[in-house]
Amino acid sequence: MEQSLPIAANLLYQQASIVADAVLAEQRRTGSVPDVPADFQKKFYTFLDRINGHLMEDKDNFFGYFLFQMVKEIRFDMASPTGTNFKGTRYHLYFNPMLFLPLSPEQMESTIKHEILHVVSLHLIRSKELRQQYSKMAVNLAMDVVVNTYLDHLPPFSTTLEWVNMNYSLLLNPFESLEYYVDKIQGALDLRTDKKDLPESDSDSDESIAVSYDPAKTHDLWDEGDDIDEETLRKFTEKYIDASCKGELSNYLESMIKALKDSQEDLPWHWYLKKLVGSVTSTWKRTTMRRNRRQPERLDLPGCLRSHTAKILIGLDISGSITDAEFRQAIGEVLHLVRCYNHEIIVAECDDEIRRTYRIRTMDDVRGRLDIRGGTAYSPVFTYANTQRVDLVVYFTDGKGEEKLQTPPKGYKVLWVLSGKGDKLSLKKPFGLVKRLTKLPEYDPSLDFDDVEKGGFSMNHQEDISMP
């Protein structure tokens, strides 16, 4: 007679403890982490097959079919029950038996669903971009809040919305975007003065054997995955999803999948520009609008705010397919975003060399582009930027140019904005974020209503009235 899942998990946990001790002893003896014994792997994967079968029999069987496609592996060094990454055209799902087996069967299923929701939400892609502007801690917490909002039977140590609100004195709303949560959580982290973001994990435990949950390390495995471009990973994810849709989907899953398939860009390029500009800081300025951080009870002492400055270099590829209308629209958004900061904007028009540079403060300063169409090279703009002590380079291009920068950027951030017709950036190492410019709608003469009479209705259109 087959054992119940809780009994089987308890017996397997006892064996896992013995295996963990043996692995740790062997590591201390040889200095390298040995393989998990094949006998234990077989028993553990047989146990997982039972979990997988139960998920497939569930009404929401999407997770069971998704798990069936994933490669399963055992990792005793993970600081979470489960973890995932992408390697060799496959999604891998890792399990730490020391943290996974003590859970109830329902909690085990929730940890598996947790990892799959990260994949469906494209968090493996979005986290790379967000971690360029926010701390790893803020991104980890925000991602876990997003997926755990949709799950029941969570382990007691899970990062939930309630947990974050209580520990960071926040009032976050449920069902908001990942960017909303990470921005709010980062603000709370920045205000902390005790420098203790989270409860400390067991510092005495060896790195090869993790026996306690650590939210700061829950997604470290993502860094071990293959370095694959966003579009390819998105396509692989869609294939996994298509193969997993065997029945009725829950509303939240259906909306996640629809968002993944419908959207090519998660956020407009100017959202990232706003974050980049906001991160450019210089000296502090005193203000009575904020309390003194060292002595908040002293209302007579002024607080401090960062004095934001922004020296921005706008690189414009005049050999590309960006239209004047697209460029003027983009410049208008740049000027709108920096209106609250002390800023200096330099435009550098470049094909295979810089043809002209000039400064702008308003839209009236934007000049018509030079009618020169040489080759395309990005390096001249960065050579120039390195001599100007800029804080940020925003490069508008169709993406067709060099594969390697001859002069890498030094000491400033970079945002590449591809034109509506641009497919991908030719550079293998862009040294910054790559986003697409919103494509302007094409002009349709049939929508020109200049010849329509004002007022919407005219008495002249009435039939003649014959007077008796």
C-alpha positions as CSV (number, residue, x, y, z in Angstrom):
1,M,0.0,0.0,0.0
2,E,1.4,3.4,-1.0
3,Q,2.3,5.7,1.9
4,S,0.5,9.0,2.3
5,L,2.5,12.1,1.1
6,P,3.1,13.5,4.6
7,I,4.5,10.1,5.8
8,A,6.6,9.7,2.7
9,A,8.0,13.2,3.0
10,N,8.9,12.7,6.7
11,L,10.8,9.5,5.9
12,L,12.5,11.1,3.0
13,Y,13.5,14.1,5.1
14,Q,15.3,11.8,7.6
15,Q,17.2,10.3,4.7
16,A,17.9,13.9,3.4
17,S,19.4,14.8,6.7
18,I,21.8,11.9,6.5
19,V,22.7,12.7,2.9
20,A,23.3,16.4,3.8
21,D,25.7,15.4,6.6
22,A,27.6,13.1,4.3
23,V,27.8,15.8,1.6
24,L,29.1,18.3,4.1
25,A,31.7,15.9,5.5
26,E,32.9,15.1,2.0
27,Q,33.1,18.7,1.1
28,R,35.2,19.5,4.2
29,R,37.5,16.6,3.4
30,T,38.0,17.2,-0.3
31,G,37.1,20.9,-0.7
32,S,34.6,20.3,-3.4
33,V,30.8,19.5,-3.3
34,P,30.1,15.9,-4.1
35,D,27.2,14.6,-6.2
36,V,24.0,13.7,-4.4
37,P,23.8,9.9,-4.1
38,A,21.9,8.3,-6.9
39,D,19.7,6.2,-4.6
40,F,18.4,9.3,-2.8
41,Q,17.9,11.1,-6.1
42,K,15.7,8.3,-7.3
43,K,13.6,8.3,-4.2
44,F,13.2,12.1,-4.2
45,Y,12.2,12.3,-7.9
46,T,9.7,9.4,-7.4
47,F,8.2,11.5,-4.6
48,L,8.1,14.6,-6.9
49,D,6.3,12.5,-9.5
50,R,3.5,12.0,-7.0
51,I,3.3,15.8,-6.5
52,N,3.4,16.4,-10.2
53,G,0.6,13.8,-10.7
54,H,-1.6,15.5,-8.2
55,L,-1.0,18.9,-9.9
56,M,-2.0,17.4,-13.2
57,E,-5.2,16.0,-11.7
58,D,-6.1,19.4,-10.2
59,K,-8.8,21.5,-11.9
60,D,-6.1,24.1,-12.6
61,N,-3.7,21.6,-14.2
62,F,-1.5,24.2,-15.9
63,F,1.1,24.0,-13.2
64,G,1.3,20.2,-13.5
65,Y,1.9,20.2,-17.2
66,F,4.4,23.0,-16.9
67,L,6.3,21.1,-14.2
68,F,6.3,18.0,-16.3
69,Q,8.4,19.8,-18.9
70,M,11.0,21.2,-16.5
71,V,14.3,19.6,-15.6
72,K,14.3,18.7,-11.9
73,E,17.5,18.9,-9.8
74,I,18.5,18.7,-6.1
75,R,20.5,21.6,-4.6
76,F,21.3,21.5,-0.8
77,D,22.8,25.0,-1.0
78,M,19.7,26.9,-1.9
79,A,18.3,29.2,0.7
80,S,14.7,28.5,-0.4
81,P,12.6,25.3,-0.9
82,T,12.6,25.7,-4.7
83,G,14.4,27.8,-7.3
84,T,14.5,28.0,-11.1
85,N,16.6,29.2,-14.0
86,F,17.0,28.6,-17.7
87,K,19.8,26.5,-19.1
88,G,20.4,24.8,-22.5
89,T,16.9,25.6,-23.9
90,R,15.2,24.1,-20.8
91,Y,13.8,25.6,-17.6
92,H,15.3,23.9,-14.6
93,L,13.5,23.6,-11.3
94,Y,15.7,23.0,-8.2
95,F,14.7,21.6,-4.8
96,N,16.4,21.9,-1.4
97,P,15.1,18.8,0.4
98,M,16.0,20.3,3.8
99,L,13.5,23.1,3.2
100,F,11.1,21.5,0.8
101,L,10.3,18.2,2.6
102,P,9.2,19.6,6.0
103,L,6.3,21.4,4.2
104,S,2.8,20.1,3.9
105,P,1.8,18.7,0.5
106,E,-0.3,21.9,-0.2
107,Q,2.7,24.1,0.7
108,M,5.0,22.0,-1.5
109,E,2.6,22.6,-4.4
110,S,2.5,26.4,-3.7
111,T,6.3,26.6,-3.8
112,I,6.3,24.9,-7.2
113,K,3.6,27.2,-8.4
114,H,5.5,30.2,-7.0
115,E,8.5,29.4,-9.3
116,I,6.3,28.8,-12.4
117,L,4.5,32.1,-11.8
118,H,7.9,33.9,-11.8
119,V,8.6,32.3,-15.2
120,V,5.1,33.2,-16.7
121,S,5.4,36.8,-15.3
122,L,8.8,37.1,-17.2
123,H,10.5,38.0,-13.9
124,L,13.7,36.4,-15.1
125,I,13.8,39.1,-17.8
126,R,12.4,42.0,-15.9
127,S,14.6,41.5,-12.8
128,K,17.8,42.1,-14.9
129,E,16.6,45.6,-15.9
130,L,15.2,46.5,-12.5
131,R,18.4,45.5,-10.7
132,Q,20.3,48.1,-12.6
133,Q,18.2,50.8,-10.8
134,Y,17.1,49.0,-7.5
135,S,18.8,46.8,-5.0
136,K,18.6,43.1,-5.2
137,M,16.7,43.0,-1.9
138,A,14.0,45.3,-3.2
139,V,13.6,43.4,-6.5
140,N,13.5,40.0,-4.7
141,L,10.9,41.1,-2.2
142,A,8.7,42.8,-4.9
143,M,8.8,39.8,-7.2
144,D,7.8,37.5,-4.4
145,V,5.0,39.8,-3.3
146,V,3.6,39.8,-6.9
147,V,3.4,36.0,-7.3
148,N,2.5,35.1,-3.7
149,T,-0.6,37.3,-3.9
150,Y,-2.2,34.7,-6.2
151,L,-1.3,31.6,-4.0
152,D,-2.8,29.9,-1.1
153,H,-1.2,27.5,1.5
154,L,2.1,29.4,1.5
155,P,4.9,28.3,3.8
156,P,5.0,30.4,7.0
157,F,8.3,32.1,6.0
158,S,7.0,33.4,2.6
159,T,7.3,37.0,1.6
160,T,3.8,38.3,1.4
161,L,2.2,41.7,1.0
162,E,1.2,41.7,4.6
163,W,4.7,40.7,5.7
164,V,6.3,43.6,3.8
165,N,3.7,46.1,5.0
166,M,4.3,45.1,8.6
167,N,8.1,44.9,8.5
168,Y,8.7,48.1,6.4
169,S,5.8,50.2,7.7
170,L,4.2,50.4,4.3
171,L,0.6,50.5,3.0
172,L,1.1,48.7,-0.3
173,N,-2.1,47.8,-2.3
174,P,-2.7,44.3,-3.6
175,F,-2.6,43.4,-7.3
176,E,-0.3,46.2,-8.3
177,S,2.5,46.0,-10.9
178,L,6.0,44.7,-10.1
179,E,7.4,48.2,-10.7
180,Y,5.0,49.7,-8.2
181,Y,6.2,47.3,-5.5
182,V,9.9,47.6,-6.1
183,D,9.8,51.4,-6.1
184,K,7.9,51.5,-2.8
185,I,10.0,48.9,-1.2
186,Q,13.3,50.5,-2.3
187,G,12.1,53.8,-0.7
188,A,11.4,52.0,2.5
189,L,14.9,50.3,2.4
190,D,16.6,53.7,1.8
191,L,14.9,55.1,4.9
192,R,16.0,52.4,7.2
193,T,18.7,53.5,9.6
194,D,19.4,50.2,11.4
195,K,20.7,48.7,8.2
196,K,18.9,45.4,9.0
197,D,16.7,44.7,6.0
198,L,15.6,41.3,7.0
199,P,16.1,38.7,9.7
200,E,19.5,37.2,9.5
201,S,19.8,33.7,8.2
202,D,21.8,31.0,10.0
203,S,25.4,32.4,9.7
204,D,26.9,29.3,11.2
205,S,25.6,27.0,8.5
206,D,28.0,26.0,5.7
207,E,27.2,27.5,2.3
208,S,26.8,24.1,0.7
209,I,24.0,23.1,3.1
210,A,21.2,25.7,3.6
211,V,18.8,24.9,6.4
212,S,17.0,28.2,6.7
213,Y,15.1,30.5,4.3
214,D,16.8,33.7,3.2
215,P,14.7,36.1,1.1
216,A,17.9,38.0,0.0
217,K,19.1,34.9,-1.8
218,T,15.9,33.4,-3.2
219,H,16.7,34.2,-6.8
220,D,20.4,33.9,-6.9
221,L,20.0,30.8,-9.2
222,W,18.8,33.1,-11.9
223,D,22.4,34.4,-12.2
224,E,23.6,30.9,-13.0
225,G,21.3,30.5,-16.0
226,D,22.4,30.9,-19.6
227,D,23.0,34.4,-20.9
228,I,20.2,34.5,-23.4
229,D,18.5,37.5,-25.1
230,E,15.1,38.6,-24.1
231,E,13.3,37.7,-27.3
232,T,14.6,34.1,-27.3
233,L,13.7,33.5,-23.7
234,R,10.2,34.9,-24.3
235,K,9.7,32.5,-27.2
236,F,10.8,29.5,-25.2
237,T,8.5,30.6,-22.3
238,E,5.6,30.8,-24.8
239,K,6.3,27.3,-26.0
240,Y,6.2,26.0,-22.4
241,I,3.0,27.8,-21.8
242,D,1.3,26.5,-25.0
243,A,2.2,23.0,-24.0
244,S,0.8,23.5,-20.5
245,C,-2.7,24.9,-21.5
246,K,-4.6,21.6,-21.4
247,G,-7.7,22.7,-19.5
248,E,-9.5,25.7,-18.0
249,L,-7.2,28.5,-16.8
250,S,-7.8,30.6,-13.7
251,N,-8.5,34.3,-14.3
252,Y,-5.1,35.5,-13.1
253,L,-3.2,32.9,-15.1
254,E,-5.2,33.8,-18.2
255,S,-4.4,37.5,-17.7
256,M,-0.7,36.8,-17.2
257,I,-0.4,34.7,-20.3
258,K,-2.3,37.2,-22.4
259,A,0.0,40.0,-21.1
260,L,3.0,38.0,-22.1
261,K,1.8,37.3,-25.6
262,D,0.3,40.7,-26.3
263,S,3.1,42.9,-25.1
264,Q,6.5,43.3,-26.7
265,E,7.6,45.9,-24.2
266,D,6.8,45.8,-20.5
267,L,7.3,49.5,-20.0
268,P,7.8,52.5,-22.2
269,W,11.3,53.7,-22.7
270,H,10.7,57.0,-21.0
271,W,9.8,55.1,-17.7
272,Y,13.4,53.9,-17.6
273,L,14.7,57.3,-18.6
274,K,12.9,58.8,-15.6
275,K,14.5,56.3,-13.3
276,L,18.0,56.9,-14.8
277,V,17.6,60.7,-14.5
278,G,16.3,60.4,-10.9
279,S,19.4,58.4,-9.9
280,V,21.7,61.2,-11.0
281,T,22.6,63.1,-7.8
282,S,25.1,65.6,-6.6
283,T,25.3,67.6,-3.4
284,W,22.7,67.8,-0.6
285,K,20.5,70.8,-0.1
286,R,18.8,71.8,3.1
287,T,15.0,72.0,3.3
288,T,12.4,72.6,6.0
289,M,10.0,70.3,4.2
290,R,11.8,67.2,5.6
291,R,12.8,66.3,9.1
292,N,16.4,66.0,10.1
293,R,17.3,62.3,9.8
294,R,19.8,62.3,12.8
295,Q,17.4,64.2,15.1
296,P,13.9,63.8,13.8
297,E,12.4,65.1,17.0
298,R,14.1,68.5,16.5
299,L,11.6,70.4,14.3
300,D,13.9,73.4,14.3
301,L,16.6,71.6,12.4
302,P,16.2,71.4,8.6
303,G,16.4,68.1,6.7
304,C,18.2,67.3,3.5
305,L,17.3,66.5,0.0
306,R,19.5,65.4,-2.8
307,S,20.1,68.2,-5.3
308,H,19.5,66.5,-8.6
309,T,21.5,67.4,-11.7
310,A,21.4,65.9,-15.1
311,K,23.9,66.4,-17.9
312,I,22.4,64.4,-20.7
313,L,24.0,63.6,-24.1
314,I,21.4,62.8,-26.8
315,G,23.0,60.7,-29.5
316,L,21.1,60.8,-32.8
317,D,21.8,58.4,-35.6
318,I,21.2,60.5,-38.6
319,S,22.0,57.6,-41.0
320,G,19.1,55.5,-39.5
321,S,15.4,55.4,-40.0
322,I,14.2,57.6,-37.2
323,T,12.0,60.3,-38.6
324,D,12.1,64.0,-37.5
325,A,8.6,63.5,-36.0
326,E,9.7,60.6,-33.9
327,F,12.8,62.4,-32.7
328,R,10.9,65.6,-31.8
329,Q,8.4,63.5,-29.9
330,A,11.2,61.7,-28.0
331,I,13.0,65.0,-27.2
332,G,9.7,66.4,-26.0
333,E,9.4,63.5,-23.5
334,V,13.0,64.0,-22.4
335,L,12.5,67.7,-21.7
336,H,9.3,66.9,-19.8
337,L,11.0,64.4,-17.6
338,V,13.9,66.7,-16.7
339,R,11.8,69.8,-16.2
340,C,12.1,69.5,-12.4
341,Y,15.9,69.0,-12.4
342,N,18.8,71.3,-13.1
343,H,19.7,69.8,-16.5
344,E,21.9,70.4,-19.5
345,I,21.1,68.5,-22.7
346,I,23.6,68.2,-25.6
347,V,22.5,66.7,-28.9
348,A,25.2,64.9,-31.0
349,E,24.2,64.1,-34.5
350,C,26.3,61.2,-35.8
351,D,26.5,58.7,-38.7
352,D,30.1,57.3,-39.0
353,E,31.3,60.4,-37.2
354,I,29.9,63.3,-35.2
355,R,28.6,65.9,-37.6
356,R,27.2,68.5,-35.2
357,T,26.6,69.1,-31.5
358,Y,24.4,71.7,-29.9
359,R,22.6,72.4,-26.6
360,I,18.9,72.6,-26.0
361,R,16.7,73.9,-23.2
362,T,13.3,73.9,-25.0
363,M,11.7,72.4,-28.1
364,D,12.5,75.6,-29.9
365,D,16.2,74.8,-29.7
366,V,15.8,71.5,-31.6
367,R,17.2,71.9,-35.1
368,G,16.4,70.1,-38.3
369,R,18.7,67.2,-38.9
370,L,21.6,67.5,-41.3
371,D,21.0,65.9,-44.7
372,I,24.0,63.6,-44.5
373,R,23.8,59.8,-44.8
374,G,27.1,58.1,-44.1
375,G,27.7,54.8,-42.5
376,T,26.7,54.1,-38.9
377,A,29.2,54.0,-36.0
378,Y,28.3,54.4,-32.3
379,S,31.8,54.8,-30.9
380,P,32.3,58.5,-31.8
381,V,29.5,59.6,-29.5
382,F,30.9,57.7,-26.6
383,T,34.4,59.0,-27.3
384,Y,32.9,62.5,-27.1
385,A,30.8,61.7,-24.0
386,N,33.9,60.5,-22.2
387,T,35.3,64.0,-22.5
388,Q,32.2,65.9,-21.4
389,R,31.7,64.4,-18.0
390,V,28.1,63.5,-18.8
391,D,25.7,61.7,-16.4
392,L,23.6,59.9,-19.0
393,V,23.7,59.0,-22.7
394,V,20.4,58.4,-24.5
395,Y,21.1,57.1,-28.0
396,F,18.4,57.1,-30.7
397,T,19.1,54.7,-33.5
398,D,17.6,52.0,-35.7
399,G,20.1,49.6,-34.2
400,K,22.1,48.8,-37.3
401,G,25.7,49.6,-36.7
402,E,28.8,48.3,-34.9
403,E,29.0,45.0,-33.1
404,K,31.5,46.3,-30.6
405,L,32.2,49.8,-29.2
406,Q,35.7,51.0,-29.8
407,T,35.4,53.3,-26.9
408,P,33.4,51.9,-23.9
409,P,31.4,54.4,-21.7
410,K,33.1,55.6,-18.6
411,G,31.3,56.7,-15.5
412,Y,27.8,57.3,-16.8
413,K,24.7,55.3,-17.7
414,V,23.4,54.5,-21.1
415,L,19.9,54.0,-22.6
416,W,19.5,52.9,-26.2
417,V,16.2,53.8,-27.8
418,L,15.5,51.9,-31.0
419,S,13.2,53.5,-33.6
420,G,9.8,52.0,-34.4
421,K,11.4,50.2,-37.4
422,G,14.4,49.0,-35.4
423,D,14.5,45.2,-34.7
424,K,17.5,44.8,-32.4
425,L,20.7,46.6,-31.4
426,S,23.7,45.3,-33.3
427,L,26.1,45.7,-30.3
428,K,26.8,42.5,-28.5
429,K,27.5,44.4,-25.3
430,P,25.4,47.6,-25.1
431,F,26.7,48.7,-21.7
432,G,23.1,49.8,-20.8
433,L,19.4,49.3,-21.3
434,V,17.9,48.8,-24.8
435,K,14.3,49.9,-25.3
436,R,12.0,50.6,-28.3
437,L,10.6,54.0,-29.3
438,T,6.9,54.1,-29.4
439,K,5.9,54.0,-33.1
440,L,3.9,57.0,-34.3
441,P,0.7,56.3,-36.1
442,E,0.8,56.7,-39.8
443,Y,-1.1,59.6,-41.3
444,D,-4.4,58.6,-42.9
445,P,-5.9,61.3,-45.2
446,S,-9.3,59.7,-44.8
447,L,-9.3,60.9,-41.1
448,D,-8.8,64.5,-42.0
449,F,-12.1,66.2,-41.1
450,D,-11.1,69.8,-42.0
451,D,-13.9,70.0,-44.6
452,V,-16.6,69.0,-42.1
453,E,-19.0,71.9,-41.2
454,K,-18.6,73.1,-37.7
455,G,-21.5,72.6,-35.2
456,G,-22.3,69.1,-36.3
457,F,-25.7,69.9,-37.9
458,S,-26.9,72.6,-40.3
459,M,-30.4,73.7,-41.0
460,N,-29.3,74.2,-44.6
461,H,-29.6,70.4,-44.9
462,Q,-33.3,70.4,-44.4
463,E,-35.8,69.8,-47.1
464,D,-37.4,72.8,-48.7
465,I,-40.5,73.9,-46.9
466,S,-43.4,75.1,-49.2
467,M,-45.4,77.8,-47.7
468,P,-49.2,77.6,-48.5
